[in-house]
Amino acid sequence: MTDSQLRVWVDGELVDPGGPSISALDHAVTVGDAVFETVKIERGVPFALTRHHRRLMRSAAGLGLPEPDLALLAKGIDAVLDGPPLDFGRLRYSVTGGLGPLGSDRGDATLTYIVLAGPQARPPASGAVTVVPWTRNERSAVVGLKTTSYAENVVALARARERGAVEAVFANTRGELCECTGSNIFVVVEGEVLTPPVDSGLLPGITRELVLEWAAQGGIRIREETLPLDVLDRADEVFLTSSTKDVLPVSAVDDRRLPPGPLTATVADLFRRCAARDADP
Protein backbone atom coordinates (compact mmCIF):
# COMPACT_ATOMS: atom_id res chain seq x y z
CA MET A 1 0.00 0.00 0.00
CA THR A 2 1.38 3.42 -0.95
CA ASP A 3 0.85 6.65 0.97
CA SER A 4 -1.40 7.85 -1.85
CA GLN A 5 -3.81 4.99 -1.14
CA LEU A 6 -4.09 5.75 2.58
CA ARG A 7 -6.60 8.18 4.02
CA VAL A 8 -5.58 9.59 7.39
CA TRP A 9 -7.47 11.75 9.87
CA VAL A 10 -6.01 13.09 13.12
CA ASP A 11 -7.92 15.09 15.71
CA GLY A 12 -10.51 16.49 13.33
CA GLU A 13 -8.38 16.99 10.22
CA LEU A 14 -7.53 14.93 7.15
CA VAL A 15 -3.75 14.93 6.95
CA ASP A 16 -0.98 13.95 4.55
CA PRO A 17 -0.26 10.24 5.24
CA GLY A 18 3.46 10.81 4.78
CA GLY A 19 3.71 14.04 6.74
CA PRO A 20 3.97 14.85 10.45
CA SER A 21 0.61 14.64 12.19
CA ILE A 22 1.11 13.87 15.90
CA SER A 23 3.61 15.19 18.42
CA ALA A 24 6.85 13.38 19.15
CA LEU A 25 5.79 13.68 22.79
CA ASP A 26 2.54 11.79 22.30
CA HIS A 27 2.40 8.96 24.82
CA ALA A 28 1.66 6.49 22.01
CA VAL A 29 5.06 7.35 20.52
CA THR A 30 7.07 7.41 23.72
CA VAL A 31 5.63 4.43 25.60
CA GLY A 32 2.88 2.83 23.48
CA ASP A 33 0.13 4.25 25.69
CA ALA A 34 -2.79 3.81 23.30
CA VAL A 35 -5.59 1.49 22.27
CA PHE A 36 -6.79 0.68 18.79
CA GLU A 37 -9.15 -1.34 16.62
CA THR A 38 -8.77 -2.84 13.16
CA VAL A 39 -11.96 -3.25 11.15
CA LYS A 40 -12.53 -4.97 7.83
CA ILE A 41 -13.91 -2.80 5.02
CA GLU A 42 -16.05 -4.74 2.54
CA ARG A 43 -17.31 -2.81 -0.50
CA GLY A 44 -16.89 0.47 1.30
CA VAL A 45 -18.66 -0.61 4.49
CA PRO A 46 -16.88 -1.28 7.82
CA PHE A 47 -17.86 -4.61 9.40
CA ALA A 48 -19.06 -5.08 13.00
CA LEU A 49 -18.21 -1.50 13.91
CA THR A 50 -20.40 -1.45 17.03
CA ARG A 51 -18.60 -4.46 18.51
CA HIS A 52 -15.23 -2.91 17.74
CA HIS A 53 -16.30 0.31 19.47
CA ARG A 54 -17.32 -1.67 22.56
CA ARG A 55 -13.94 -3.39 22.71
CA LEU A 56 -12.14 -0.07 22.26
CA MET A 57 -14.03 1.28 25.26
CA ARG A 58 -13.12 -1.80 27.32
CA SER A 59 -9.46 -1.48 26.33
CA ALA A 60 -9.36 2.22 27.18
CA ALA A 61 -10.91 1.57 30.58
CA GLY A 62 -8.48 -1.27 31.24
CA LEU A 63 -5.53 0.96 30.35
CA GLY A 64 -6.86 3.71 32.59
CA LEU A 65 -7.50 6.19 29.78
CA PRO A 66 -10.46 8.58 29.85
CA GLU A 67 -13.53 7.37 27.98
CA PRO A 68 -13.03 7.90 24.23
CA ASP A 69 -15.39 10.21 22.33
CA LEU A 70 -17.13 7.85 19.91
CA ALA A 71 -18.93 10.72 18.19
CA LEU A 72 -15.58 12.29 17.33
CA LEU A 73 -14.25 8.95 16.11
CA ALA A 74 -17.34 8.59 13.92
CA LYS A 75 -16.47 11.86 12.21
CA GLY A 76 -12.99 10.55 11.52
CA ILE A 77 -14.32 7.27 10.18
CA ASP A 78 -16.73 9.10 7.87
CA ALA A 79 -13.89 11.31 6.67
CA VAL A 80 -11.52 8.47 5.71
CA LEU A 81 -14.32 6.45 4.09
CA ASP A 82 -15.53 9.40 2.02
CA GLY A 83 -14.73 9.09 -1.67
CA PRO A 84 -14.52 6.05 -3.96
CA PRO A 85 -15.47 3.01 -1.85
CA LEU A 86 -12.77 0.51 -1.00
CA ASP A 87 -13.65 -2.92 -2.36
CA PHE A 88 -11.65 -4.55 0.44
CA GLY A 89 -9.54 -2.80 3.00
CA ARG A 90 -8.66 -2.01 6.55
CA LEU A 91 -9.99 0.69 8.85
CA ARG A 92 -7.82 1.34 11.87
CA TYR A 93 -8.58 3.81 14.60
CA SER A 94 -6.50 4.61 17.66
CA VAL A 95 -6.94 6.63 20.82
CA THR A 96 -3.74 7.65 22.59
CA GLY A 97 -2.91 9.10 25.97
CA GLY A 98 -1.98 12.37 24.26
CA LEU A 99 1.01 14.51 25.13
CA GLY A 100 2.92 13.08 28.05
CA PRO A 101 6.24 13.06 29.85
CA LEU A 102 9.19 11.02 28.60
CA GLY A 103 8.31 8.10 30.82
CA SER A 104 5.42 5.95 31.93
CA ASP A 105 3.72 8.63 34.04
CA ARG A 106 0.77 10.30 32.31
CA GLY A 107 0.25 14.03 32.11
CA ASP A 108 -3.15 15.71 32.01
CA ALA A 109 -3.30 16.13 28.23
CA THR A 110 -6.37 15.40 26.15
CA LEU A 111 -6.56 12.22 24.12
CA THR A 112 -5.28 12.01 20.55
CA TYR A 113 -7.57 10.45 17.93
CA ILE A 114 -6.19 8.81 14.78
CA VAL A 115 -8.22 7.14 12.01
CA LEU A 116 -6.78 5.49 8.89
CA ALA A 117 -8.26 3.58 5.97
CA GLY A 118 -6.72 1.93 2.95
CA PRO A 119 -7.00 -1.03 0.61
CA GLN A 120 -5.34 -4.35 1.23
CA ALA A 121 -5.11 -7.71 -0.49
CA ARG A 122 -7.77 -10.25 0.36
CA PRO A 123 -6.55 -13.12 2.55
CA PRO A 124 -5.27 -16.31 0.94
CA ALA A 125 -7.41 -19.45 0.76
CA SER A 126 -5.28 -20.97 3.54
CA GLY A 127 -1.95 -20.45 5.23
CA ALA A 128 0.74 -22.05 7.36
CA VAL A 129 1.52 -21.13 10.96
CA THR A 130 4.63 -21.57 13.06
CA VAL A 131 4.95 -21.98 16.82
CA VAL A 132 7.30 -19.43 18.36
CA PRO A 133 9.35 -19.90 21.54
CA TRP A 134 7.99 -16.79 23.28
CA THR A 135 4.93 -16.76 25.51
CA ARG A 136 1.86 -14.73 26.29
CA ASN A 137 1.63 -13.66 29.93
CA GLU A 138 -1.86 -14.58 31.06
CA ARG A 139 -1.30 -12.49 34.21
CA SER A 140 -0.19 -9.33 32.41
CA ALA A 141 -1.64 -5.98 33.47
CA VAL A 142 -2.87 -5.48 29.90
CA VAL A 143 -4.10 -8.99 29.14
CA GLY A 144 -7.20 -8.90 26.96
CA LEU A 145 -6.67 -5.25 26.00
CA LYS A 146 -5.96 -4.17 22.42
CA THR A 147 -3.10 -1.75 23.00
CA THR A 148 -0.55 -0.41 20.54
CA SER A 149 2.33 -2.05 22.44
CA TYR A 150 2.86 -4.63 19.70
CA ALA A 151 6.64 -5.10 19.69
CA GLU A 152 6.50 -8.78 20.66
CA ASN A 153 3.98 -9.37 17.86
CA VAL A 154 6.29 -7.66 15.37
CA VAL A 155 9.17 -9.94 16.39
CA ALA A 156 7.03 -13.10 16.29
CA LEU A 157 5.39 -12.28 12.96
CA ALA A 158 8.78 -11.54 11.40
CA ARG A 159 9.90 -15.03 12.41
CA ALA A 160 6.74 -16.49 10.90
CA ARG A 161 7.33 -14.65 7.63
CA GLU A 162 10.92 -15.97 7.51
CA ARG A 163 9.46 -19.48 7.67
CA GLY A 164 6.84 -18.86 4.99
CA ALA A 165 3.99 -18.74 7.49
CA VAL A 166 1.11 -16.27 7.73
CA GLU A 167 0.97 -16.31 11.52
CA ALA A 168 2.94 -17.12 14.65
CA VAL A 169 1.37 -19.18 17.46
CA PHE A 170 1.99 -18.38 21.14
CA ALA A 171 1.61 -20.58 24.18
CA ASN A 172 1.06 -18.88 27.53
CA THR A 173 3.39 -19.17 30.52
CA ARG A 174 1.61 -22.39 31.59
CA GLY A 175 2.41 -24.07 28.27
CA GLU A 176 -1.18 -23.85 27.03
CA LEU A 177 -2.26 -22.95 23.52
CA CYS A 178 -3.14 -19.26 23.53
CA GLU A 179 -3.34 -17.21 20.31
CA CYS A 180 -1.46 -15.75 17.36
CA THR A 181 -0.07 -12.26 16.84
CA GLY A 182 -3.33 -10.92 15.43
CA SER A 183 -5.59 -13.95 15.22
CA ASN A 184 -7.40 -16.39 17.45
CA ILE A 185 -6.88 -20.09 16.91
CA PHE A 186 -9.28 -23.05 16.77
CA VAL A 187 -8.54 -26.78 16.50
CA VAL A 188 -10.63 -29.78 15.53
CA VAL A 189 -9.94 -32.91 17.58
CA GLU A 190 -11.95 -36.10 17.07
CA GLY A 191 -14.74 -34.23 15.36
CA GLU A 192 -15.06 -31.46 17.96
CA VAL A 193 -14.13 -27.80 17.47
CA LEU A 194 -12.16 -26.38 20.39
CA THR A 195 -10.60 -23.00 21.13
CA PRO A 196 -8.64 -21.63 24.09
CA PRO A 197 -10.66 -19.77 26.75
CA VAL A 198 -10.21 -16.09 27.52
CA ASP A 199 -8.33 -16.88 30.75
CA SER A 200 -5.51 -18.38 28.67
CA GLY A 201 -4.39 -14.78 28.13
CA LEU A 202 -5.70 -14.25 24.62
CA LEU A 203 -7.21 -11.09 23.18
CA PRO A 204 -10.89 -11.91 22.52
CA GLY A 205 -11.30 -11.20 18.82
CA ILE A 206 -14.47 -9.81 17.29
CA THR A 207 -14.47 -12.53 14.62
CA ARG A 208 -13.89 -15.16 17.34
CA GLU A 209 -16.87 -13.74 19.23
CA LEU A 210 -19.11 -13.90 16.17
CA VAL A 211 -17.97 -17.40 15.24
CA LEU A 212 -18.87 -18.64 18.72
CA GLU A 213 -22.29 -16.95 18.60
CA TRP A 214 -23.20 -17.92 15.05
CA ALA A 215 -21.97 -21.48 15.47
CA ALA A 216 -24.20 -21.90 18.54
CA GLN A 217 -27.17 -20.52 16.61
CA GLY A 218 -26.38 -22.78 13.65
CA GLY A 219 -26.10 -25.97 15.67
CA ILE A 220 -22.31 -26.26 15.42
CA ARG A 221 -20.78 -27.00 18.81
CA ILE A 222 -17.60 -25.11 19.62
CA ARG A 223 -16.17 -25.55 23.08
CA GLU A 224 -13.79 -23.21 24.89
CA GLU A 225 -11.28 -25.44 26.66
CA THR A 226 -7.82 -25.16 28.15
CA LEU A 227 -5.56 -26.93 25.66
CA PRO A 228 -1.91 -27.99 25.81
CA LEU A 229 0.26 -26.49 23.09
CA ASP A 230 0.94 -29.96 21.69
CA VAL A 231 -2.71 -30.29 20.69
CA LEU A 232 -1.39 -28.86 17.41
CA ASP A 233 0.50 -32.15 16.89
CA ARG A 234 -2.71 -34.18 16.84
CA ALA A 235 -5.43 -31.81 15.67
CA ASP A 236 -7.24 -32.95 12.52
CA GLU A 237 -7.93 -29.37 11.47
CA VAL A 238 -6.75 -25.94 12.57
CA PHE A 239 -8.16 -22.56 11.61
CA LEU A 240 -7.65 -18.91 12.51
CA THR A 241 -10.09 -16.05 12.93
CA SER A 242 -9.39 -12.34 12.62
CA SER A 243 -11.05 -9.19 11.35
CA THR A 244 -9.31 -9.23 7.97
CA LYS A 245 -8.85 -13.02 7.62
CA ASP A 246 -12.41 -14.03 8.64
CA VAL A 247 -12.11 -17.83 9.05
CA LEU A 248 -8.78 -18.96 7.57
CA PRO A 249 -7.92 -22.68 7.22
CA VAL A 250 -4.41 -23.58 8.39
CA SER A 251 -2.55 -25.65 5.80
CA ALA A 252 0.46 -26.51 7.99
CA VAL A 253 1.74 -26.15 11.52
CA ASP A 254 5.50 -25.91 11.11
CA ASP A 255 6.43 -29.11 9.20
CA ARG A 256 3.09 -30.83 9.77
CA ARG A 257 0.81 -30.54 6.75
CA LEU A 258 -2.94 -30.34 7.24
CA PRO A 259 -5.44 -31.04 4.45
CA PRO A 260 -8.53 -28.84 4.12
CA GLY A 261 -11.08 -30.00 6.67
CA PRO A 262 -14.87 -30.27 6.53
CA LEU A 263 -15.58 -28.63 9.89
CA THR A 264 -13.40 -25.64 9.04
CA ALA A 265 -15.24 -25.31 5.73
CA THR A 266 -18.59 -25.47 7.51
CA VAL A 267 -17.62 -22.76 10.00
CA ALA A 268 -16.17 -20.56 7.25
CA ASP A 269 -19.32 -20.91 5.14
CA LEU A 270 -21.53 -20.11 8.13
CA PHE A 271 -19.50 -16.99 8.88
CA ARG A 272 -19.69 -15.79 5.26
CA ARG A 273 -23.46 -16.24 5.11
CA CYS A 274 -24.14 -14.53 8.44
CA ALA A 275 -21.77 -11.65 7.71
CA ALA A 276 -23.38 -11.06 4.32
CA ARG A 277 -26.76 -10.59 6.01
CA ASP A 278 -25.67 -7.92 8.49
CA ALA A 279 -22.68 -5.55 8.29
CA ASP A 280 -23.01 -4.57 11.96
CA PRO A 281 -24.11 -7.70 13.82
N, C-alpha and C positions, 0 to 999 in steps of 0.2 A: 504494500500500500504506500503510495506517495503522499507527501504533504498536501498536494493539490486535491486529493480524494478525501481528506479528512475535513470534518467540520467541527470547529472547536468554539466553545462558549465558556467564558469565565466571568463570574460575578456580574452578570447582566449584559455582557458584551460579546458579540462574535469577534474572535481574534484570529490573527495569522497563526496557523498551526506550527510554523517554523520559527516564530518570533517569541520574544519574552512575554510572559503573560501572568506569572505569579512571582512573588518575592522570593529571593534566595533565603529569606528568613522564615518562610512558611514552615510550620511544624511538620508538614508532610515531607518536605525536602530534607530537613535537618534530622528528623528522628522517625519518619514514617507514621506520624500521628494522624491517621486519616482512615476513613472507611469508604468502600466503593461497591458498586454493583455492575455486572456485565449482563446485558440483555440482548437476546437475539432479535434482529430486525428481519422480518419476512415480508417481502413485497411492500416495503415502506412502513410497516406496522410493527412496533415493539411488542414482544410476546411476554405475557404474564407480568406486566408492569406493576400491578398492585401488590403482588406477592414480593417482588423485588423491593418495592418501597418499604414494605413491612420489615423485611430483613435488614434493610439499611437502618431503619429506626432502632431495631434490636441491637445492631452492631454499634451504632453511635452511643446508645445507652450503656452498653457493656464496656465501651472504651472510656466512658465518662465525659463524652462530648455533650454540649447542649443539643436539644432536639432540633434536627434539621428542618428547614423551611421547605416543605414539599411543594408549595405553590410556586416558590422561586425556582425550584428544580424543574417543575413542569414548564416554566417559561424557557428554560435552557433546552429542555428536550424538544419542545416545539421549534425552537430556533435552529437546532442542528438537523432536524428532520424536514425542515422547510426546503422546498426545491424538488428536483427530480427524485422520485422515490428509489431507495436502495432495494434491489431485488433480494439480496441477502447481505447482511452485515452485522455489525456489532455497535451497540450503544453502550457507552460506559459513562457512569457519573460518579463523582467523588465528592466527599465533604471532608475538609481538612480542619485541623485545629486552628488554622490561621497563623498570623505572625506570632512567633514565640521566641524564647531565649535559645541560646545555643546549647541546649541540654534537654533533659527529659521533663523538667518543670514546664508547666503551661503558663502563658501570660493570660491577659484578660481580653485578647483580641477577638474580633468576630470571626465566624467561620468563613472559609473560602469554599466556593462552589465551582466545580469544573464538570462540564458535560462535553463528550466527544461522540461522534458517529462517523462510520466509514464502512466501505464494503470489505468483505473478506471472502475467501474461497469457501465453498461448501465443504463439509467434512467428507472424508473418504468413506467408502462402503464398510471398511473395517480397518483395524490397526493393531499393531503389536504394542505390548507394554513391557517394561523392565522393572524389576524390584531393585530399589536402591538401599544402600546400607544405613541411611539416616532414618531417624524416627520422628513421629509426631508425639508431642508431649500432651497427653490427655489431661494433665493437671495444669496446663499453662493458664496464665491470667487472661489470655485472649482466645482460649479455645472456643470454637463455634462462632467466632466473629470474623467478618470479612474485612480485614484491614489491609492497608497497602504495604505492610511489612512482608514482602514476598521474596526476600533474598534466598531463603532456603528452597523455595519453589524454582527460582531461576537456576540455581545450581543443579537441582535434581532433574529439571526438564532438559538442561543442556546435556547431562549424562544420557538421558533417554534418547535425545536426538543423535548423539554420537553412536548409539547402538541401533539406529534405524527404527526406534519406537516412537509412538505418538504420545505416550504418557509414562510417568514414573510412579511406581506404587510404593507407598509408605506403610510400614508397620507402626504401631505405637510402642511406648516404652515397655509394655508388657508382652511384646512379641505377637500382638494380635493384628490381623488385617485391619487397616484403617481407611485410607483413601489415596487419591492421586493428587497431583499438584493443583489441578483445577477441575477434577472430576470425582464423582463418587463411583464406587465399584460394587458390582453384583456378581455372584457366582451361582451356577446351577450344579447341585450335587444330588445324585440319585433322584432326579426328576423334580427337585424342589429348588425354588429360587430363594437365595439368601443374600443378605446384605448386612454389613456391620451396623451396630446401633450407634446412636448419637454419643453415648458415653465412651465410645472408643476414642474420641478426640477429633472426629471428623467435622468438617463444615457441612451442615445440612443444606444440600443444594436444592434449588427450586425445581429442577427437573426430577431429582430424586423424590421430592415431596409429591409431585404430580404423578410420577410413576406408581408410587405406593398407593395413592388415592384411587387412581383410575384402574389399577390392577384389582384392587379390592372391589370396586364397583363392577368390574368386568368378569369377576369370578376367577381371577388368577391369584393364587396365594403366593405372597412374598412375605418372608419372615425375617425380621431383624434379629440377628443372633451374633453373639460374640464368637469370632472365628479365628483359629490360629492362622498365621501367615501361610503355613504350608498347605492350606486348603487349595491354594493355587496349583499345587502339584497333582491334585486329584479331581479338580472340578471338571465337569463335562463341558460346560460353557462358562464364559466370562463376558460381561459387558460393562460399559461405562455409561454414565449419564452426566450431561453438563448442558449449560444454556445454549452453547453453539454446536455441540455434538449431538444433541437429543439423546437417542439410545444408540450407542456405537458398539457393534460386536468386536470382541477382541480376537484377533487371529493367531496370536502367539503370546505366551508369557515367557520371556527370555528365549531359551532354546526349545521350549515345548510348544509345538504347533497345535492349534485348536480349529477344528472344522466349524463352519457355520452351524449354529444350533437351532432347533425348532422353537424352544422356549424364548430364546433371545428374539427370534423373528416375530413371535407372537406379541411380545411386550413392545417391540419397536413399532409394529403395525398398529397396536392399540394406541400408543402415544401419538402417532401421526394422525389417526382418525379423530381422536379427542381434541388435539391441538388445532386441527383444521376447523372444528366447530366453534371454537371460542378463543379469541386472541388474548383474552384477559381472564383466564379461569380462576 
